[in-house]
Amino acid sequence: MQAPRPPQSEPERLKQLEDQNRQLQRQVEQARFKNKRLKKRIERLEQDLEKARRAVHRQAAPFSKGELKTEPKTPGRKSGSEYGERSFRPVPPRVNEELQAPLSSRRCGCGGTVQVERIEPQYQEDIVRCTVVRCFQVEVGYCAGCGARTQGRHPLQTSDALGAAKVQIGPEALVLGAHLNKQMGLSLGHTSRVLQAGYGLEFSRGGIYKALARLATKAAPTYQGLIATARRSVVNWVDETGWRVGGRSQWLWAAVSELVTVYCILPGRGSAQLKQILGADYDAWLLHDGLRCYSSLHQAAHQTCLTHLIRRCQEMAERAPRAAAQFPLQVKTLLQQALSLSHRYAREELTLHGLAVATGRLEAAMDRLLDHDYHTASHRRLAKHLSHQREYLFTFLHCPGLEGTNSRAERAIRPAVIARKVWGGNRTWTGAHVQQILMSVLRTFHQQGKDAFVSLVELLRIPGHKILEIVPALA
């Protein structure tokens, strides 16, 4: 039988308690350190996950609309009263051929005679697949006095080249190739196949590229005029997307104003590239997606695209638990209310005073949301971004007539995104230079509702250079 322990003295008991306290403190410190390290790791993993999700969206099929509906509506026109407004092709303003379509027989199956009651017109609009081959008999002479060489030129010629370069592709075919490759997004190979299958033109990819480079050289002064117009514009919608040059990642920028669209392929996505397009002293309105480099234009007035923020909040709410989804959903609701206010004012459902009062309430509600301390890393990033862009969120409500999104720039970027996904980009920086010039010129022609074919064919036929009519004259 063990002998009972002698009772501890008070100093010994205090020492034992102190040792236990120190041991517990060490365990608490170790747990606190481990907890802090795990939190940092979670934040880092969340950031990596966010980057991975964005990268997947960036390389996914273009412009996906999300999950398919379980019970979608039947495509096409609805029958009966839900059909909508009926429209028909208008009668063509001119007729090139008038052909007769007589009755096949004047005898009916019953043995009677068929009488002609009336003649009804029917129109058919078609294209004629016809390749025209022209041979210019060029006179070449020499001055009897100085011996200088001279040669003639027909108005339909596009070049003075003779010898090995005497067989050329005409301007109509070249402008069609520019449309197919630079505006419609077909690769050079597919463009060559369209010209060969449709018109019998043997046109190699290298030949198309060299011809497009000549067209871009002729259009270069017009391109510089478009850049100058963008820098003078009152409003510019700006966006950027990834591009490939020589297999390496670069950036394609788009600046859209009321009259012109300018594309630039540049090796970066920062303030230096933005200033290269619009100039460092740009002092008008700039609508963008909130990328930090746009704030480097200090003299400009900014408006952040609310659609980007609404989409970001919706994605955060879908991934987060119900309690954590409250903050992004509240932000999304405020931004949607802001867009609704703008639409109501445009429909004259609100007075200017009513718009100002409602805008003040929205701003106060947004400030209250941003005044909280959020524990989730994604919430902190969203709150930090909104705080940085706070003064640019509701600019369009203070300046009625300004848009709250940069959808115009996104629509201008869309053809480039499709082209990148089809044929990848340009092989050289020279090809990128040709790409940005022709895309800008063709897009601006389309934007202004003018015929690019006639103007570009005329540009190819003149001996020198000229600025096309899509560049507005200086006031």
C-alpha positions in Angstrom: 0.0 0.0 0.0 1.4 3.3 -1.2 2.1 5.9 1.3 0.1 9.1 0.9 1.9 12.0 -0.7 2.9 14.7 1.7 0.8 17.8 1.2 2.4 20.4 -1.2 3.5 23.6 0.2 2.0 26.8 -1.1 5.2 27.8 -3.1 5.3 24.4 -4.7 1.7 24.5 -5.7 2.0 28.0 -7.2 5.1 26.9 -9.2 3.2 23.9 -10.6 0.3 26.1 -11.6 2.7 28.5 -13.3 4.3 25.7 -15.3 0.9 24.5 -16.4 -0.1 28.0 -17.3 3.1 28.5 -19.4 2.4 25.1 -21.1 -1.1 26.1 -22.0 0.0 29.5 -23.3 2.5 27.8 -25.6 -0.3 25.5 -26.9 -2.5 28.6 -27.4 0.3 30.4 -29.3 1.0 27.4 -31.4 -2.7 27.0 -32.2 -3.0 30.7 -33.0 0.1 30.6 -35.3 -1.3 27.5 -37.0 -4.7 29.1 -37.4 -3.1 32.2 -38.9 -1.1 30.1 -41.3 -4.2 28.2 -42.4 -6.1 31.4 -43.0 -3.4 32.7 -45.3 -3.3 29.4 -47.1 -7.1 29.5 -47.5 -7.0 33.0 -48.9 -4.2 32.1 -51.3 -6.2 29.0 -52.5 -9.3 31.2 -52.9 -7.3 33.6 -55.1 -5.9 30.8 -57.1 -9.4 29.3 -57.5 -10.7 32.7 -58.6 -7.9 33.1 -61.2 -8.5 29.6 -62.5 -12.3 30.3 -62.9 -11.6 33.5 -64.8 -9.1 31.7 -67.0 -11.6 29.0 -67.8 -14.2 31.6 -68.7 -11.6 33.5 -70.8 -10.8 30.4 -72.9 -14.2 28.9 -73.0 -16.6 28.9 -76.0 -17.4 32.5 -76.7 -20.3 34.3 -75.0 -21.9 31.3 -73.2 -25.2 32.3 -71.6 -24.8 29.9 -68.7 -26.9 26.8 -67.8 -29.6 25.8 -70.3 -33.2 26.2 -69.2 -35.0 23.0 -68.4 -38.1 24.0 -70.3 -37.0 26.4 -73.0 -39.5 28.2 -75.3 -40.0 26.8 -78.8 -37.6 28.6 -81.2 -38.9 30.5 -84.1 -42.0 32.6 -84.8 -45.1 31.9 -82.7 -48.4 31.2 -84.5 -51.5 33.3 -84.5 -51.6 36.7 -82.7 -48.1 36.1 -81.0 -46.4 36.1 -84.4 -45.5 39.8 -84.1 -45.0 42.3 -86.9 -44.8 40.8 -90.3 -42.2 42.0 -92.7 -41.3 41.2 -96.3 -38.4 41.8 -98.6 -39.0 45.1 -100.4 -39.3 45.4 -104.1 -35.7 46.0 -105.6 -35.2 49.6 -106.8 -33.7 48.4 -110.1 -34.2 45.4 -112.4 -31.3 44.1 -114.6 -33.3 41.4 -116.4 -36.9 40.9 -117.2 -37.9 37.4 -118.1 -41.2 35.9 -119.2 -42.8 32.9 -117.4 -45.6 31.8 -119.8 -48.1 29.1 -119.1 -46.7 25.7 -119.7 -49.9 24.8 -121.7 -53.0 26.5 -122.9 -54.9 23.2 -122.5 -56.3 22.2 -119.1 -56.5 18.6 -118.0 -60.3 18.6 -118.5 -59.8 19.6 -122.2 -60.8 23.2 -121.8 -58.8 26.3 -122.9 -56.8 28.2 -120.3 -57.3 32.0 -120.5 -54.6 34.4 -119.2 -56.2 36.5 -116.4 -53.3 38.7 -115.3 -49.5 38.9 -115.1 -48.0 39.1 -111.6 -44.4 40.2 -111.0 -41.9 38.0 -109.0 -38.4 39.3 -108.2 -35.2 37.3 -107.6 -32.1 38.9 -106.2 -29.0 36.8 -106.9 -25.2 37.1 -107.4 -23.4 36.2 -110.6 -20.2 34.2 -110.1 -18.2 35.9 -112.8 -14.5 36.6 -112.7 -13.3 39.4 -115.0 -9.8 39.3 -116.4 -8.5 42.6 -117.6 -5.3 43.0 -119.7 -3.9 46.5 -119.6 -1.6 47.4 -122.6 0.7 49.7 -120.8 2.7 52.1 -122.9 6.3 52.5 -121.6 8.5 55.3 -122.9 11.6 57.4 -122.3 12.2 61.1 -122.4 14.3 62.1 -125.5 15.8 64.9 -123.5 16.8 63.5 -120.1 16.2 59.8 -120.6 13.7 59.5 -117.7 11.4 56.4 -117.9 7.6 56.9 -117.9 4.7 54.6 -118.3 0.9 54.9 -118.8 -1.7 54.1 -116.2 -5.4 53.2 -116.7 -7.9 54.4 -114.0 -8.8 50.8 -113.2 -5.2 49.8 -112.5 -4.1 49.4 -108.8 -0.4 49.1 -109.4 2.4 50.1 -111.8 4.2 46.8 -111.3 5.2 44.9 -114.5 7.4 41.9 -115.2 7.2 39.2 -112.5 4.3 41.1 -110.8 2.3 41.8 -113.9 -0.5 39.3 -112.9 -2.4 40.8 -110.0 -5.6 40.4 -108.0 -8.2 43.2 -108.6 -9.4 45.6 -105.9 -13.0 44.1 -105.7 -11.6 40.6 -104.9 -9.0 42.1 -102.4 -11.6 44.1 -100.6 -13.9 41.0 -100.4 -10.9 39.1 -98.9 -10.4 41.9 -96.3 -14.0 41.7 -95.3 -13.9 37.9 -94.9 -10.6 37.8 -93.0 -10.6 41.0 -90.9 -14.3 41.6 -90.3 -16.0 38.2 -90.6 -13.2 36.3 -88.8 -12.3 33.7 -91.5 -8.7 32.5 -91.6 -6.5 33.3 -94.6 -6.9 29.7 -95.7 -10.7 29.8 -95.6 -10.7 33.1 -97.3 -8.6 31.6 -100.1 -11.1 28.7 -100.4 -14.1 31.0 -100.6 -12.5 33.1 -103.4 -11.6 29.9 -105.3 -14.9 28.1 -104.8 -17.1 31.1 -105.4 -15.2 32.9 -108.2 -12.5 30.6 -109.4 -9.7 32.9 -108.2 -6.5 31.0 -107.3 -5.3 33.0 -104.3 -2.7 31.6 -101.8 -2.6 32.5 -98.2 0.7 34.3 -98.6 -0.7 36.2 -101.6 -3.7 37.3 -99.6 -1.5 38.5 -96.8 0.7 40.5 -99.0 -2.3 42.1 -100.8 -3.9 42.9 -97.5 -0.6 44.5 -96.3 -0.7 46.7 -99.4 -4.3 47.7 -98.6 -3.3 48.5 -95.0 -0.4 50.7 -96.2 -2.9 52.7 -98.3 -5.3 52.9 -95.3 -2.7 53.9 -92.8 -3.4 57.7 -93.0 -7.0 56.9 -92.4 -6.1 54.8 -89.4 -4.1 57.7 -87.9 -7.1 60.0 -88.5 -9.3 57.5 -86.6 -6.9 57.6 -83.6 -6.9 61.4 -83.7 -10.8 61.4 -83.8 -10.9 59.0 -80.8 -8.7 61.3 -78.8 -11.0 64.3 -79.6 -14.2 62.4 -78.8 -16.4 63.4 -75.9 -17.0 59.8 -74.9 -14.9 56.6 -75.4 -16.0 53.1 -74.5 -12.8 51.1 -73.9 -12.1 47.3 -73.5 -9.3 44.9 -74.1 -8.9 41.1 -74.7 -6.2 38.6 -75.1 -4.5 38.2 -78.5 -1.7 36.2 -79.9 1.3 37.4 -82.0 3.9 34.8 -82.9 2.3 32.4 -80.5 2.9 34.7 -77.5 0.2 36.4 -75.5 -0.5 40.1 -76.2 -3.5 42.4 -75.9 -6.0 43.8 -78.4 -7.5 47.1 -77.3 -10.7 48.6 -78.6 -11.7 52.3 -78.2 -15.3 53.0 -79.4 -16.6 56.5 -79.7 -19.9 57.8 -81.3 -18.3 57.9 -84.8 -15.2 55.7 -85.0 -13.8 52.5 -83.6 -10.0 52.0 -83.1 -8.3 48.7 -82.5 -4.7 48.5 -81.3 -2.6 45.3 -80.7 -0.1 46.1 -78.0 2.3 44.0 -75.8 0.7 45.0 -72.5 -2.4 45.8 -70.5 -1.3 48.8 -68.5 -1.5 52.6 -68.4 1.4 53.0 -71.0 -0.6 51.2 -73.6 -3.8 53.1 -72.8 -2.0 56.4 -73.1 -0.5 55.2 -76.4 -4.1 54.9 -77.8 -5.9 57.9 -76.2 -3.0 60.1 -75.2 -1.9 61.0 -71.7 -3.9 64.2 -71.7 -7.3 62.7 -72.6 -9.8 64.8 -70.7 -13.3 63.6 -71.8 -15.5 60.7 -70.6 -14.1 57.2 -70.4 -16.4 54.1 -69.8 -14.5 51.0 -68.9 -14.7 47.7 -66.8 -12.8 49.1 -63.8 -9.3 47.9 -64.7 -6.9 49.9 -62.5 -4.9 51.2 -65.4 -7.8 53.3 -66.6 -7.5 55.5 -63.5 -4.1 56.6 -64.8 -5.9 59.1 -67.1 -6.3 61.6 -64.3 -7.9 64.3 -66.5 -10.6 62.0 -67.8 -14.0 61.6 -66.2 -14.7 57.9 -65.5 -17.7 55.6 -65.4 -17.3 52.0 -64.4 -19.3 49.3 -66.2 -22.0 48.1 -63.9 -22.8 45.0 -65.9 -19.3 43.6 -65.1 -19.9 44.2 -61.4 -23.4 42.7 -61.5 -22.0 39.6 -63.2 -19.3 39.3 -60.6 -21.7 39.6 -57.8 -24.0 37.0 -59.3 -21.1 34.5 -59.7 -20.0 35.1 -56.1 -23.6 34.6 -54.8 -23.9 31.3 -56.7 -20.7 29.9 -55.2 -21.2 31.1 -51.6 -23.4 29.7 -48.9 -26.7 31.5 -48.3 -25.4 33.6 -45.4 -22.2 34.6 -47.3 -24.2 35.5 -50.4 -26.0 38.4 -48.8 -23.3 41.1 -49.4 -22.8 40.4 -53.2 -26.6 40.2 -53.7 -27.1 43.5 -51.9 -24.5 45.1 -54.2 -26.1 43.6 -57.2 -29.5 44.9 -56.2 -28.2 48.5 -55.8 -26.4 48.4 -59.2 -29.5 47.1 -60.9 -31.6 49.8 -59.3 -29.1 52.4 -60.7 -29.5 51.1 -64.2 -33.3 51.1 -63.8 -33.2 54.7 -62.7 -31.4 55.7 -65.8 -33.9 53.9 -68.0 -36.8 55.5 -66.2 -35.4 58.9 -66.6 -34.8 58.3 -70.3 -38.5 57.3 -70.6 -39.4 60.5 -68.8 -40.9 58.7 -65.9 -38.6 60.6 -63.5 -37.9 64.3 -63.2 -34.3 65.6 -62.9 -35.0 66.3 -59.2 -36.4 62.9 -58.6 -33.4 61.3 -60.3 -31.0 63.3 -58.0 -32.9 62.3 -54.8 -32.9 58.6 -55.8 -29.2 58.7 -56.7 -28.4 60.2 -53.3 -30.2 57.3 -51.6 -28.4 54.7 -53.7 -25.0 56.3 -52.9 -25.8 56.3 -49.2 -26.9 52.7 -49.3 -23.6 51.7 -51.1 -21.5 53.7 -48.6 -23.2 51.8 -45.7 -22.4 48.5 -47.3 -18.8 49.4 -47.9 -18.4 50.7 -44.3 -18.5 47.1 -42.8 -15.5 44.9 -42.1 -15.9 41.6 -44.0 -14.2 38.4 -43.0 -14.4 36.4 -46.2 -11.5 37.1 -48.6 -13.7 37.3 -51.7 -15.9 39.8 -49.9 -12.9 41.9 -48.9 -11.7 42.0 -52.5 -15.1 43.0 -53.8 -15.4 45.7 -51.1 -11.9 47.0 -51.9 -12.6 47.2 -55.6 -15.9 49.0 -55.0 -14.2 51.4 -52.7 -11.6 52.1 -55.3 -14.2 52.6 -58.0 -16.8 54.3 -55.6 -16.7 57.7 -57.3 -17.1 56.1 -60.7 -20.1 53.9 -60.0 -23.0 56.4 -60.4 -21.4 59.0 -62.7 -24.0 58.3 -65.3 -26.8 59.2 -62.9 -25.2 62.6 -62.2 -24.8 63.2 -66.0 -28.0 62.0 -67.7 -27.4 60.7 -71.2 -24.2 58.9 -70.2 -24.4 55.1 -70.2 -23.7 53.0 -67.2 -22.0 50.1 -69.1 -19.3 49.7 -71.7 -21.4 47.3 -73.8 -20.4 49.2 -77.0 -16.7 48.2 -76.4 -17.7 44.6 -75.6 -19.6 44.4 -78.9 -16.6 45.8 -80.8 -14.3 43.2 -79.1 -16.6 40.3 -79.9 -15.5 39.8 -83.6 -11.9 39.8 -82.5 -12.6 37.2 -79.8 -14.3 34.9 -82.4 -11.4 35.4 -84.8 -8.9 34.5 -82.1 -10.7 31.3 -81.3 -10.9 30.4 -85.0 -7.4 31.0 -86.2 -5.4 32.1 -83.1 -4.0 35.5 -84.0 -1.2 36.9 -86.0 2.2 35.3 -86.8 4.2 38.5 -86.8 4.0 42.1 -85.5 3.7 43.2 -89.2 0.6 41.1 -89.5 -0.7 42.6 -86.2 -0.2 46.1 -87.7 -2.2 45.1 -90.8 -4.8 43.5 -88.5 -5.5 46.6 -86.4 -5.6 49.0 -89.4 -8.1 47.0 -91.5 -10.2 46.0 -88.5 -10.5 49.7 -87.5 -11.4 50.9 -91.0 -13.9 48.2 -91.7 -15.6 48.4 -88.3 -15.9 52.2 -88.6 -17.4 51.9 -92.1 -20.0 49.5 -90.6 -20.5 51.8 -87.6 -21.3 54.8 -89.8 -23.5 52.8 -92.2 -21.3 53.5 -95.2 -20.2 51.2 -98.0 -16.6 50.1 -97.5 -16.4 48.3 -100.9 -16.7 51.4 -103.0 -14.3 53.5 -100.9 -11.6 50.9 -100.5 -11.7 49.9 -104.2 -11.3 53.6 -105.1 -8.4 53.9 -102.6 -6.6 51.0 -104.2 -6.9 52.5 -107.7 -5.5 56.0 -106.9 -1.7 56.3 -107.3 -1.1 58.0 -104.0 -2.8 58.1 -100.5 -5.9 59.8 -99.2 -7.9 59.9 -96.0 -11.2 58.2 -96.4 -14.5 59.9 -95.6 -15.0 58.0 -92.4 -12.6 60.4 -90.6 -14.7 63.4 -89.5 -13.4 66.7 -90.6 -11.9 69.0 -87.9 -14.4 71.5 -86.5 
